[in-house]
Amino acid sequence: MFILAFIICTVVIFIVSTKINQRRYDELNLMLNQNIGR
């Protein structure tokens, strides 16, 4: 039971971190595109 809860927590943290990284990556892409546009 404890192992199951640990696995679920790990999966949730992994999904949240990937979404945060995706958002940061999009922001970096926007900044790079604006700099290249100039």
N, C-alpha and C positions, 0 to 999 in steps of 0.2 A: 504493500500500500504506500509506504513512504517512497519507494523507488518510483512508483507511478506518478506521484505528486511531483517528484523532482524532475521527471522527464517532461511533464506538462509545463512546469515553470520554465525549464530550459527552452522549450519550443516557443513559448510566448515571448520570452526575452529575445530570442533569435529573430522572430518576426518583427517585433517592435524596432530592434536595432537596424534591420535591413530597410524598413520603411524610412527611418530617420536618415540613414546613409543615402537612400535614393533621393530624398528631398535635398540634402546637401549637395549631392552630385548635380542635380538639376540647377541649383543656384550657381554652382561653379561654372556650369556650361553657359548659363545666361551671361555671367560676368565675362567669360572668355569670348563669347560671341560679340558682346558689345565692344570689347577692347579691339577685337580684330576688325569690326565694322568701321571703327575710326581709323 
